[in-house]
Amino acid sequence: MLKTVPKLNLSIPDHTILDKIGEGGMSAVYLGRQISLQRKVAIKVLKKLVMDDKSLAERFVDEAKTVALLDHPHIISIYEAKKLPSGLAYFTMPYLTHGDLGEIICTNSDHLIELLCQICDGLSHAHKHGVIHRDLKPENVLFDQFGRIKIADFGIAISKKAKRKTKETQLLGSAHYMSPEQIQSKEIDHRSDIYSLGCIIYEKLTGDHVYTAGNDFSILMSHINKPVPELPKALAVWQPIINQCLAKDPEDRYQSVEALKDALLEIRYNKTKQHQPIKAAPAWLTTLKKPAVAMGALATLAVLIMAVLWLSSSGTPPEEPVNGNLAAAVAAAADQQPEDEPEETPVDDAPLELTIGVIDTAGEGDEDAELVDLTGNLDNEQINEMSLEVTLAEAQELLSKYRLTKPKGDNAADKFQQILLEYPDHAEAQKGLNQVGVYYFRLIESKLKDQETADALKHTRSLVSYINEYNIDRSLFERQVSEVMSTTDQLVTQAVNNRRKNQRAEDYLAMAALLLPDYEYISQLRQNYQAIPYKGQRTAGPRGHQLVFMPAGSSGNLNDFQVMQSEVTVAQFKAFAGEQFADEKCHHFDKQPFFKKTWLKPPFDQADTHPVVCVSFNNARAYAEWLSQQTGDRYRLPTAQEWQYLNRAIKTAEHCDSANLAGQEIEGERKATDNPHNCSDQFVFTAPVNSYTATGNINDFNGNVAEWVSNCSAGNACAAGSSWRSGQGKTNVMLQNLPVSETHSHVGFRLIKEI
């Protein structure tokens, strides 16, 4: 019989205090009798020592408000919640004496599934109202007198309507059932309750906690770091549920308790054999977690047997034996045992090997055990160490996910730095912070391998920002930087030698410059790379010549070369020839050579800026040899193949609006052509060089004068292209075979510089 507790000096209107039945960190639970209704109630009272803590007091009140909003058959109800003028805050609940989930072990999967589905229904109702329990464990899952589940102890629940009152440094919950995100003080949602329920399911299946260790700290770390344990083969059908409930990432769990309930029912519906009957197990007595308080040994055993019978039959609970009538209870139990018990248990419906104990009439004995630092298991130093280890585990996880320096505040580097700010000599945190750079190099190498050069550069910029922001010693990455530098040198040198720029060389050069900003050799490499000529690039040559770079064609039969931008002028040829070749008479309109008409005195007036005419192939080749001797470079006449390559590379118009061709201006010079163009270019004969530009910086390529080329198909020399005397029907691709010693008033030349 329960005794009164007068020494407590606790007075609650309309209630008589009968006994103290539980105590936690911030409240105590008393057994009371409500005088007006003559019923026993559980009274939860805020401790006087914490009443002055506003945040804790508010959380206590929030519990009552939260539970009061949850009107559901599987959630414990609130009778009354008040704060007395004295400052005493309390609320009353039903006094349940029929056990909790931690004290029973089902021996049939149907029984367990039925109980778990009731928990799912209660949680579903709470979650739909925005309430997360946060401390779901077997001791908080009670039974009423009808054997129905009642989820209790919402003391640390959070809801959308109630602000979170817990300090960030506090860990609320029970170590064996806390989700990884709850342990790490991350934002949690209803999926944290699903993780806790998964822990309960595993415990009900195996009789063991998911993770066991010598202290709470090690257990918490196991939830974060250790893999989900494997069930025995006989329970393999439950493994998918355990795996999904206990997934470290909430995104990988069931996204609702309704989905979990469906998965539980699926096990029941997919069974192909009858359930196994409950086996008598003397070991039941050794599994009891709490001693009976108000009953004798015989009554205890009788209740135990009757509870087993009720669970096995899925019917209404039997009446309690009167006066400890154990014999009758045992006989009744024997009569209800199935006769044809199979010898072996089917794999798809394995017995759960659980027993049913008797509830402690103390009820909520370890209520409010949610504050880890109030359990007495950990001191402040251990709490600090645990917080450090949690942060370290977070950092390692972020590192493995390549969340290196972004987003701000939730990345590996920031987490490691957070530890180092408090513990500057923490070797593992320093190693982790340095490891961020190694992971960046892995990203960079991966992107370069996949030819995603833009991403590689982006990661390199982030890497350098990380090195600068966290004051990382660059020498730690000497090997990786050396590899980048070696490849950069190789690629740039190859590009320079090939006279071809390429994106890969440019990206490596940019990365090397970021990684080694003060390395002078990189500046030299950049200069060499930038000096690589591009198609059409013009550079100054000797004797006033301008040279244009032309890369080799794709056919592979040509080499890169530079070609003169315009034909050799009268002044340039005069610097070489002086008075030479004055006896070589010039052909005009393909007639007999004119008397005393030479390159010095052509058949028409010319200035020094006009292209030299009336020079033979031999004269042009002699000029090339002379220029080569003057400069030390190799100059020569273009080949017919090079001419045709230039002709394809340079788009020119074949009319006198954009070239010096025969048009209406030659009306008095009918001998030039019988089919002149219908336009006029204002030049009867030659025009000054560079009068007509073309794409690629090579001027006067069409018209003005035809040009000497070598290695013609029909002989050693020929005149290529059109000239001032070319009318309609004459194209720039034409080749005119001529003797190497003949001179003509419409033929000049330009030279190639070999590279």
Secondary structure as GFF3:
##gff-version 3
##sequence-region A 1 755
A	DSSP	three_ten_helix	6	8	.	.	.	ID=ss1
A	DSSP	beta_strand	15	23	.	.	.	ID=ss2
A	DSSP	beta_strand	27	34	.	.	.	ID=ss3
A	DSSP	beta_strand	39	46	.	.	.	ID=ss4
A	DSSP	three_ten_helix	48	50	.	.	.	ID=ss5
A	DSSP	alpha_helix	54	69	.	.	.	ID=ss6
A	DSSP	beta_strand	80	83	.	.	.	ID=ss7
A	DSSP	beta_strand	89	94	.	.	.	ID=ss8
A	DSSP	three_ten_helix	101	103	.	.	.	ID=ss9
A	DSSP	alpha_helix	109	128	.	.	.	ID=ss10
A	DSSP	beta_strand	131	132	.	.	.	ID=ss11
A	DSSP	three_ten_helix	138	140	.	.	.	ID=ss12
A	DSSP	beta_strand	141	143	.	.	.	ID=ss13
A	DSSP	beta_strand	149	151	.	.	.	ID=ss14
A	DSSP	beta_strand	158	159	.	.	.	ID=ss15
A	DSSP	three_ten_helix	175	177	.	.	.	ID=ss16
A	DSSP	alpha_helix	180	183	.	.	.	ID=ss17
A	DSSP	alpha_helix	190	206	.	.	.	ID=ss18
A	DSSP	alpha_helix	216	225	.	.	.	ID=ss19
A	DSSP	three_ten_helix	233	238	.	.	.	ID=ss20
A	DSSP	alpha_helix	239	245	.	.	.	ID=ss21
A	DSSP	three_ten_helix	250	252	.	.	.	ID=ss22
A	DSSP	alpha_helix	257	269	.	.	.	ID=ss23
A	DSSP	alpha_helix	284	287	.	.	.	ID=ss24
A	DSSP	alpha_helix	297	313	.	.	.	ID=ss25
A	DSSP	three_ten_helix	322	324	.	.	.	ID=ss26
A	DSSP	alpha_helix	326	335	.	.	.	ID=ss27
A	DSSP	three_ten_helix	347	349	.	.	.	ID=ss28
A	DSSP	three_ten_helix	372	374	.	.	.	ID=ss29
A	DSSP	alpha_helix	380	400	.	.	.	ID=ss30
A	DSSP	alpha_helix	412	422	.	.	.	ID=ss31
A	DSSP	alpha_helix	427	449	.	.	.	ID=ss32
A	DSSP	alpha_helix	453	469	.	.	.	ID=ss33
A	DSSP	three_ten_helix	474	477	.	.	.	ID=ss34
A	DSSP	alpha_helix	478	498	.	.	.	ID=ss35
A	DSSP	alpha_helix	503	515	.	.	.	ID=ss36
A	DSSP	alpha_helix	520	530	.	.	.	ID=ss37
A	DSSP	beta_strand	538	540	.	.	.	ID=ss38
A	DSSP	three_ten_helix	542	544	.	.	.	ID=ss39
A	DSSP	beta_strand	546	550	.	.	.	ID=ss40
A	DSSP	beta_strand	561	564	.	.	.	ID=ss41
A	DSSP	alpha_helix	570	577	.	.	.	ID=ss42
A	DSSP	alpha_helix	617	631	.	.	.	ID=ss43
A	DSSP	beta_strand	635	636	.	.	.	ID=ss44
A	DSSP	alpha_helix	640	649	.	.	.	ID=ss45
A	DSSP	three_ten_helix	664	666	.	.	.	ID=ss46
A	DSSP	three_ten_helix	695	697	.	.	.	ID=ss47
A	DSSP	beta_strand	706	712	.	.	.	ID=ss48
A	DSSP	beta_strand	715	720	.	.	.	ID=ss49
A	DSSP	beta_strand	735	737	.	.	.	ID=ss50
A	DSSP	beta_strand	747	748	.	.	.	ID=ss51
A	DSSP	beta_strand	752	754	.	.	.	ID=ss52
###
